[in-house]
């Protein structure tokens, strides 16, 4: 995607051929900085502290982490250790498990002397595949936006509400929920995005707003609780979110607060779509509410806030009454009954087992 006219991916092999470079997302929105990963431990740290985040990008980073591990030690023991260590970094995003399982199965069959080269090739392939998947998601989602645009007055934008960041910063490129937005915008369809600030961590205000702004997409940041109000007054035409894990039955696990958006959308007859790449589908799960592991993150993400003062200084301050306990579940599950459709690389699917399995029969076989 474009950052002030220059094209970037979120992760790439450095020119030295020995390290991997990422856009450090912990610096947003105050600075655009590139960080270098030299070891598997660097990759694990980047995932854990959210220098990289978003299910597809986490998977790609993990694949490069395995490659960095294989360059240092290509033994079977080192391969298993790297996969286990990386798997422990984030429990919810299924792409992490998918990428590591794929790396383990492929590399265990390669001679140790050739594993590092094979691992870097695999990581690059995973990145290229992610871009292709997201472009296909974008094309299918753009059809939905174009259909709404045809019902509008000429020049009137389609108002899209999104939650958290499912943009290109959450993937290798294009994004999932934002891919239809970017393609519509670039294709001349007027769009406007309502951007939830997305507490805690403010991924909407910090990340989605940053990337939309630098790509030139009209948008407005709102507090998380404003979405229902806007829907009541007809100011939202469609909701599109991403997902970190989707069950075989169409339940969707995404950033905390997504469920409430789905409830408001249902009450106001606003279509609620979820954009997802097929690696995000977990065919081993049927009941998202009971079976998806929900990550409980550090309470400081809730009790503290980082911002820039009028003088330009960046400070972190406490915003919760001293002594009050804090809970921080990072995700919630939206039941399939509240989802209008799943925008995948193979089309827009109904959120049910039959539709999902019919679109991805090879994944069903692999999980059996």
MIZASE-464035 format. One record per residue (C-alpha): residue number from 1; residue in one letter; x, y, z. Coordinates in steps of 0.001 Angstrom, whole numbers. Layout:
N
(NUM; 'a'; (X; Y; Z)),
...
This chain:
368
(1; 'x'; (0; 0; 0)),
(2; 'x'; (988; 3641; -196)),
(3; 'x'; (2566; 5754; 2512)),
(4; 'x'; (2653; 9263; 1112)),
(5; 'x'; (3105; 7864; -2381)),
(6; 'x'; (5711; 5196; -1543)),
(7; 'x'; (4722; 1554; -1647)),
(8; 'x'; (5362; -670; 1376)),
(9; 'x'; (4701; -4138; 2666)),
(10; 'x'; (4551; -4650; 6423)),
(11; 'x'; (7335; -7266; 6457)),
(12; 'x'; (10142; -8089; 4023)),
(13; 'x'; (13579; -9686; 3750)),
(14; 'x'; (16237; -7027; 4267)),
(15; 'x'; (18725; -6196; 1538)),
(16; 'x'; (21483; -7864; 3537)),
(17; 'x'; (19680; -11192; 3064)),
(18; 'x'; (20414; -11992; 6699)),
(19; 'x'; (17616; -10235; 8548)),
(20; 'x'; (13936; -9362; 8243)),
(21; 'x'; (12520; -5851; 8430)),
(22; 'x'; (9118; -4819; 9769)),
(23; 'x'; (7180; -1618; 10291)),
(24; 'x'; (7233; -1139; 14064)),
(25; 'x'; (3560; -635; 14891)),
(26; 'x'; (4209; 263; 18530)),
(27; 'x'; (5504; 3628; 17285)),
(28; 'x'; (2256; 4638; 15565)),
(29; 'x'; (815; 7152; 15069)),
(30; 'x'; (3668; 9374; 16169)),
(31; 'x'; (6500; 7894; 14127)),
(32; 'x'; (7066; 5631; 11117)),
(33; 'x'; (10015; 3397; 11999)),
(34; 'x'; (11511; 233; 10538)),
(35; 'x'; (12713; -2457; 12962)),
(36; 'x'; (15093; -5282; 12117)),
(37; 'x'; (14628; -8907; 13201)),
(38; 'x'; (17882; -10862; 13327)),
(39; 'x'; (16893; -13905; 15357)),
(40; 'x'; (13912; -16098; 16113)),
(41; 'x'; (13787; -14449; 19528)),
(42; 'x'; (13455; -11051; 17830)),
(43; 'x'; (10494; -12351; 15819)),
(44; 'x'; (8847; -13806; 18931)),
(45; 'x'; (9325; -10521; 20772)),
(46; 'x'; (7851; -8558; 17854)),
(47; 'x'; (4718; -10711; 17928)),
(48; 'x'; (4398; -10693; 21720)),
(49; 'x'; (4706; -6917; 22219)),
(50; 'x'; (2681; -6193; 19070)),
(51; 'x'; (5357; -4588; 16928)),
(52; 'x'; (3480; -6718; 14426)),
(53; 'x'; (-183; -7611; 14942)),
(54; 'x'; (-3156; -8851; 13012)),
(55; 'x'; (-3641; -12557; 12374)),
(56; 'x'; (-2184; -12735; 8814)),
(57; 'x'; (885; -10648; 9670)),
(58; 'x'; (1489; -12653; 12842)),
(59; 'x'; (1534; -15818; 10739)),
(60; 'x'; (3954; -14309; 8221)),
(61; 'x'; (6243; -13061; 10996)),
(62; 'x'; (6246; -16483; 12624)),
(63; 'x'; (7260; -18066; 9310)),
(64; 'x'; (10191; -15671; 9050)),
(65; 'x'; (10997; -16400; 12699)),
(66; 'x'; (11379; -20093; 11842)),
(67; 'x'; (13630; -19142; 8926)),
(68; 'x'; (15839; -17039; 11200)),
(69; 'x'; (16022; -19970; 13616)),
(70; 'x'; (17019; -22356; 10819)),
(71; 'x'; (19805; -20044; 9721)),
(72; 'x'; (21289; -20266; 13229)),
(73; 'x'; (20644; -24002; 13776)),
(74; 'x'; (18893; -26209; 11226)),
(75; 'x'; (18582; -29342; 13363)),
(76; 'x'; (15279; -31118; 14016)),
(77; 'x'; (15496; -30092; 17654)),
(78; 'x'; (15945; -26418; 16738)),
(79; 'x'; (13007; -26590; 14325)),
(80; 'x'; (10658; -27998; 16960)),
(81; 'x'; (11920; -25532; 19567)),
(82; 'x'; (11386; -22552; 17265)),
(83; 'x'; (7845; -23603; 16391)),
(84; 'x'; (6976; -24193; 20046)),
(85; 'x'; (8482; -20897; 21217)),
(86; 'x'; (6732; -18876; 18520)),
(87; 'x'; (3407; -20620; 19143)),
(88; 'x'; (3402; -19390; 22749)),
(89; 'x'; (3565; -15710; 21785)),
(90; 'x'; (-167; -15117; 21064)),
(91; 'x'; (-2926; -17678; 21772)),
(92; 'x'; (-5907; -16404; 19776)),
(93; 'x'; (-4816; -15778; 16168)),
(94; 'x'; (-5159; -19111; 14355)),
(95; 'x'; (-2878; -17971; 11506)),
(96; 'x'; (28; -18324; 13917)),
(97; 'x'; (-695; -22011; 14435)),
(98; 'x'; (-1400; -22469; 10714)),
(99; 'x'; (1912; -20933; 9599)),
(100; 'x'; (3987; -22834; 12151)),
(101; 'x'; (2281; -26133; 11401)),
(102; 'x'; (2940; -25588; 7702)),
(103; 'x'; (6585; -24695; 8334)),
(104; 'x'; (7145; -27745; 10527)),
(105; 'x'; (5580; -30156; 8010)),
(106; 'x'; (7519; -28733; 5066)),
(107; 'x'; (10909; -28276; 6695)),
(108; 'x'; (11096; -31600; 8540)),
(109; 'x'; (11249; -33226; 5113)),
(110; 'x'; (14172; -31038; 3976)),
(111; 'x'; (17806; -31933; 4644)),
(112; 'x'; (19148; -29782; 7509)),
(113; 'x'; (21817; -28259; 5260)),
(114; 'x'; (19084; -26891; 2971)),
(115; 'x'; (16526; -25911; 5605)),
(116; 'x'; (17426; -22258; 6033)),
(117; 'x'; (17052; -21552; 2327)),
(118; 'x'; (13812; -23552; 2179)),
(119; 'x'; (12462; -21749; 5251)),
(120; 'x'; (13072; -18279; 3810)),
(121; 'x'; (11472; -19368; 538)),
(122; 'x'; (8438; -20661; 2445)),
(123; 'x'; (8106; -17428; 4448)),
(124; 'x'; (8226; -15391; 1253)),
(125; 'x'; (5623; -17674; -328)),
(126; 'x'; (3318; -17198; 2678)),
(127; 'x'; (3659; -13422; 2294)),
(128; 'x'; (2921; -13522; -1438)),
(129; 'x'; (-53; -15814; -853)),
(130; 'x'; (-1433; -13419; 1755)),
(131; 'x'; (-1293; -10543; -706)),
(132; 'x'; (-3082; -12586; -3365)),
(133; 'x'; (-5772; -13660; -898)),
(134; 'x'; (-6364; -10102; 294)),
(135; 'x'; (-6619; -8790; -3255)),
(136; 'x'; (-9314; -11391; -3961)),
(137; 'x'; (-11128; -10430; -749)),
(138; 'x'; (-10951; -6833; -1890)),
(139; 'x'; (-12516; -7603; -5263)),
(140; 'x'; (-15415; -9552; -3721)),
(141; 'x'; (-15996; -6912; -1055)),
(142; 'x'; (-15850; -4105; -3585)),
(143; 'x'; (-18859; -5636; -5332)),
(144; 'x'; (-20863; -5182; -2126)),
(145; 'x'; (-19770; -1553; -1811)),
(146; 'x'; (-20461; -877; -5498)),
(147; 'x'; (-23996; -2260; -5135)),
(148; 'x'; (-24675; 114; -2232)),
(149; 'x'; (-23125; 3005; -4159)),
(150; 'x'; (-25607; 2467; -6996)),
(151; 'x'; (-28454; 3251; -4576)),
(152; 'x'; (-26877; 6574; -3560)),
(153; 'x'; (-27116; 9994; -5118)),
(154; 'x'; (-24258; 10720; -7500)),
(155; 'x'; (-21126; 11570; -5543)),
(156; 'x'; (-22605; 10528; -2192)),
(157; 'x'; (-20169; 8225; -374)),
(158; 'x'; (-20839; 4759; 940)),
(159; 'x'; (-20395; 4983; 4720)),
(160; 'x'; (-18460; 2000; 6062)),
(161; 'x'; (-17898; 1337; 9753)),
(162; 'x'; (-14957; -790; 10813)),
(163; 'x'; (-13545; -1852; 14175)),
(164; 'x'; (-9929; -2248; 15276)),
(165; 'x'; (-7375; -2535; 12469)),
(166; 'x'; (-7916; -5093; 9737)),
(167; 'x'; (-5970; -2943; 7301)),
(168; 'x'; (-2743; -3544; 5462)),
(169; 'x'; (-904; -3041; 8755)),
(170; 'x'; (-2586; -6244; 9991)),
(171; 'x'; (-1558; -8215; 6914)),
(172; 'x'; (1353; -8238; 4490)),
(173; 'x'; (-500; -5872; 2144)),
(174; 'x'; (-4010; -4576; 1275)),
(175; 'x'; (-5629; -5737; 4522)),
(176; 'x'; (-8782; -7788; 4913)),
(177; 'x'; (-11622; -5466; 5951)),
(178; 'x'; (-9909; -2519; 4261)),
(179; 'x'; (-9081; -4248; 967)),
(180; 'x'; (-12601; -3583; -409)),
(181; 'x'; (-12321; 7; 831)),
(182; 'x'; (-8980; 662; -872)),
(183; 'x'; (-10087; -966; -4113)),
(184; 'x'; (-13340; 991; -4125)),
(185; 'x'; (-11524; 4243; -3403)),
(186; 'x'; (-8843; 3596; -6016)),
(187; 'x'; (-11561; 2540; -8488)),
(188; 'x'; (-13464; 5803; -8164)),
(189; 'x'; (-16308; 4690; -5879)),
(190; 'x'; (-16884; 7406; -3243)),
(191; 'x'; (-16361; 5935; 249)),
(192; 'x'; (-16117; 7262; 3778)),
(193; 'x'; (-14964; 5166; 6737)),
(194; 'x'; (-16133; 5509; 10323)),
(195; 'x'; (-13081; 4418; 12322)),
(196; 'x'; (-13713; 3114; 15845)),
(197; 'x'; (-10903; 4291; 18115)),
(198; 'x'; (-10893; 715; 19481)),
(199; 'x'; (-10002; 778; 23145)),
(200; 'x'; (-7792; -545; 24525)),
(201; 'x'; (-4623; 5; 22458)),
(202; 'x'; (-6506; 2309; 20082)),
(203; 'x'; (-5714; 311; 16944)),
(204; 'x'; (-8422; 2201; 15073)),
(205; 'x'; (-7325; 5695; 16044)),
(206; 'x'; (-3618; 4860; 15877)),
(207; 'x'; (-3392; 2440; 12948)),
(208; 'x'; (-6507; 2405; 10752)),
(209; 'x'; (-6788; 6188; 10733)),
(210; 'x'; (-3058; 6489; 10014)),
(211; 'x'; (-3079; 4170; 7013)),
(212; 'x'; (-6348; 5501; 5565)),
(213; 'x'; (-5061; 9047; 5893)),
(214; 'x'; (-1737; 8317; 4227)),
(215; 'x'; (-3519; 6533; 1377)),
(216; 'x'; (-5979; 9395; 962)),
(217; 'x'; (-9208; 7633; 1968)),
(218; 'x'; (-11851; 9921; 3587)),
(219; 'x'; (-12496; 8832; 7165)),
(220; 'x'; (-13634; 9999; 10595)),
(221; 'x'; (-12494; 8641; 13959)),
(222; 'x'; (-15263; 7969; 16481)),
(223; 'x'; (-15397; 6605; 20018)),
(224; 'x'; (-16318; 2925; 20166)),
(225; 'x'; (-19717; 3657; 21665)),
(226; 'x'; (-20810; 5957; 18824)),
(227; 'x'; (-21424; 3196; 16275)),
(228; 'x'; (-24925; 2320; 17406)),
(229; 'x'; (-25964; 5965; 17407)),
(230; 'x'; (-24725; 6425; 13839)),
(231; 'x'; (-26582; 3304; 12716)),
(232; 'x'; (-29815; 4550; 14302)),
(233; 'x'; (-29568; 7738; 12259)),
(234; 'x'; (-28843; 6021; 8951)),
(235; 'x'; (-25224; 7131; 8767)),
(236; 'x'; (-23757; 3636; 8354)),
(237; 'x'; (-24421; 1696; 5150)),
(238; 'x'; (-22326; -1375; 5931)),
(239; 'x'; (-20078; -2720; 8698)),
(240; 'x'; (-16935; -4611; 7675)),
(241; 'x'; (-14571; -6026; 10284)),
(242; 'x'; (-11745; -8529; 10284)),
(243; 'x'; (-11284; -11625; 12421)),
(244; 'x'; (-8495; -13434; 14229)),
(245; 'x'; (-10260; -16785; 14206)),
(246; 'x'; (-13477; -18024; 12607)),
(247; 'x'; (-15038; -21374; 13445)),
(248; 'x'; (-16236; -23975; 10952)),
(249; 'x'; (-19783; -22827; 11729)),
(250; 'x'; (-19171; -19130; 11073)),
(251; 'x'; (-18705; -17748; 14592)),
(252; 'x'; (-16219; -14874; 14454)),
(253; 'x'; (-13594; -13982; 17045)),
(254; 'x'; (-12269; -10442; 16709)),
(255; 'x'; (-11087; -7499; 18781)),
(256; 'x'; (-13172; -6872; 21888)),
(257; 'x'; (-16213; -4751; 21014)),
(258; 'x'; (-16956; -6394; 17662)),
(259; 'x'; (-19893; -8320; 19155)),
(260; 'x'; (-21550; -5082; 20269)),
(261; 'x'; (-21224; -3645; 16745)),
(262; 'x'; (-22907; -6752; 15353)),
(263; 'x'; (-25793; -6409; 17817)),
(264; 'x'; (-26288; -2766; 16898)),
(265; 'x'; (-26114; -3594; 13195)),
(266; 'x'; (-28757; -6302; 13546)),
(267; 'x'; (-31072; -3970; 15481)),
(268; 'x'; (-30788; -1315; 12760)),
(269; 'x'; (-30851; -3571; 9694)),
(270; 'x'; (-27292; -2653; 8732)),
(271; 'x'; (-25407; -5456; 6926)),
(272; 'x'; (-22531; -6824; 9026)),
(273; 'x'; (-19755; -8479; 7023)),
(274; 'x'; (-16508; -10069; 8138)),
(275; 'x'; (-13520; -10163; 5769)),
(276; 'x'; (-11211; -13108; 6299)),
(277; 'x'; (-8509; -15119; 4565)),
(278; 'x'; (-9081; -18870; 4639)),
(279; 'x'; (-6095; -19543; 6981)),
(280; 'x'; (-8122; -17705; 9643)),
(281; 'x'; (-10808; -20411; 9571)),
(282; 'x'; (-10346; -22999; 12321)),
(283; 'x'; (-12139; -26117; 11122)),
(284; 'x'; (-11484; -27859; 14440)),
(285; 'x'; (-13893; -25548; 16292)),
(286; 'x'; (-17686; -25367; 16122)),
(287; 'x'; (-18707; -23141; 19054)),
(288; 'x'; (-16756; -19913; 19144)),
(289; 'x'; (-18100; -18671; 22474)),
(290; 'x'; (-17077; -21818; 24325)),
(291; 'x'; (-14071; -23047; 22365)),
(292; 'x'; (-12001; -20068; 21196)),
(293; 'x'; (-9249; -19171; 23701)),
(294; 'x'; (-9591; -15498; 24614)),
(295; 'x'; (-6325; -13733; 25357)),
(296; 'x'; (-6282; -11763; 28607)),
(297; 'x'; (-3726; -9001; 28167)),
(298; 'x'; (-1937; -6715; 30616)),
(299; 'x'; (-4325; -4466; 32518)),
(300; 'x'; (-2045; -1512; 31860)),
(301; 'x'; (-3465; -1393; 28334)),
(302; 'x'; (-6727; -290; 29966)),
(303; 'x'; (-5459; 1735; 32919)),
(304; 'x'; (-2877; 3714; 30952)),
(305; 'x'; (-2955; 5818; 27801)),
(306; 'x'; (-119; 7111; 25636)),
(307; 'x'; (-431; 10361; 23745)),
(308; 'x'; (1393; 13396; 22455)),
(309; 'x'; (1087; 16735; 24192)),
(310; 'x'; (627; 20075; 22436)),
(311; 'x'; (4360; 20594; 22917)),
(312; 'x'; (5107; 17421; 20972)),
(313; 'x'; (6197; 15288; 23932)),
(314; 'x'; (4940; 11689; 24104)),
(315; 'x'; (3808; 10558; 27558)),
(316; 'x'; (2040; 7587; 29108)),
(317; 'x'; (-407; 8469; 31864)),
(318; 'x'; (-2729; 6617; 34252)),
(319; 'x'; (-6446; 7149; 33542)),
(320; 'x'; (-8098; 4767; 36052)),
(321; 'x'; (-8786; 5501; 39698)),
(322; 'x'; (-5840; 4357; 41779)),
(323; 'x'; (-6363; 954; 43354)),
(324; 'x'; (-9163; -153; 41014)),
(325; 'x'; (-8644; -3626; 39511)),
(326; 'x'; (-8680; -3896; 35722)),
(327; 'x'; (-9700; -6736; 33387)),
(328; 'x'; (-8540; -6810; 29783)),
(329; 'x'; (-10054; -9549; 27582)),
(330; 'x'; (-8606; -8786; 24162)),
(331; 'x'; (-11258; -10467; 21986)),
(332; 'x'; (-14924; -11387; 21864)),
(333; 'x'; (-16961; -13768; 19717)),
(334; 'x'; (-19754; -12722; 17382)),
(335; 'x'; (-22156; -15642; 16780)),
(336; 'x'; (-22779; -16571; 13153)),
(337; 'x'; (-26456; -15616; 13466)),
(338; 'x'; (-25410; -11941; 13626)),
(339; 'x'; (-23110; -12110; 10581)),
(340; 'x'; (-24546; -11191; 7181)),
(341; 'x'; (-21722; -12791; 5237)),
(342; 'x'; (-18065; -13791; 5213)),
(343; 'x'; (-15952; -12089; 2543)),
(344; 'x'; (-13275; -14621; 1562)),
(345; 'x'; (-10883; -15044; -1342)),
(346; 'x'; (-13397; -17450; -2871)),
(347; 'x'; (-16407; -15204; -2619)),
(348; 'x'; (-18946; -13999; -84)),
(349; 'x'; (-20116; -16967; 1966)),
(350; 'x'; (-23049; -17558; 4244)),
(351; 'x'; (-21829; -17935; 7849)),
(352; 'x'; (-22557; -21638; 8231)),
(353; 'x'; (-20729; -24958; 8070)),
(354; 'x'; (-22126; -26017; 4683)),
(355; 'x'; (-21156; -22815; 2882)),
(356; 'x'; (-17685; -22599; 4445)),
(357; 'x'; (-16871; -26273; 3882)),
(358; 'x'; (-18149; -26076; 312)),
(359; 'x'; (-15811; -23181; -469)),
(360; 'x'; (-12751; -24768; 1161)),
(361; 'x'; (-13107; -28578; 872)),
(362; 'x'; (-9340; -29100; 929)),
(363; 'x'; (-9085; -27396; 4312)),
(364; 'x'; (-11829; -29632; 5675)),
(365; 'x'; (-9875; -32715; 4571)),
(366; 'x'; (-6683; -31408; 6162)),
(367; 'x'; (-8427; -30875; 9499)),
(368; 'x'; (-10153; -34238; 9518)),
